[in-house]
Amino acid sequence: MRRLNYHEQKLLKKTDLYHFPGERDGDLIALKKYHIQNREDLVSYKVICGEIQKLARMLAKLDAKDPFRIQQTDQLLEKLYNMGIPTVIHLAPLRTIPVQINYN
């Protein structure tokens, strides 16, 4: 790479070439920590968590003795168990599934 001219150095002095404006540091940390190869995998994980929260909120609005709610809740919990998400007995923990990954 060639050496930058004086005016080019002045222009790039306050420019950070490693962090882009649309990029979040938390995503980078999660990608490294969990050895995720594609950013799209992390994005799809966040979308799935959001959809689970949304569905849990909609099911919680229904009457607790409604047979449709009971059936759908059982199906949701079974699918989550098959996906490897720890078993929960009721909908309350599903409304608080973190979309953000803990970076600690």
JOGIVEN-V373300 format. One line per field, one symbol per residue. ss: DSSP state (H for helix, E for strand, L for the rest). psi: psi as a letter, one per 30 degrees, with the letter a starting at -180 (. if undefined). burial: 1 if it has 24 or more other C-alpha atoms within 12 Angstrom, else 0. A space follows every 10 residues. Layout:
BEGIN
ss = ???
psi = ???
burial = ???
END
This chain:
BEGIN
ss = LLLLLHHHHH HHLLLLLLLL LLLLHHHHHH HHHLLLLLHH HHHHHHHHHH HHHHHHHHHH HLLLLLHHHH HHHHHHHHHH HHHLLLLLLL LHHHHHLLLL LLLL
psi = klkkleeeee egegkjffkl efkkeeeeee eeeghkekfe eeeeeeeeee eeeeeeeeef flkfgkeeee eeeeeeeeee effgkkklfl fefffgkkek kkg.
burial = 0000000000 0000000000 0000001101 0000000000 0100100010 0110110011 0000000010 0010011000 0000000000 1001001000 0000
END
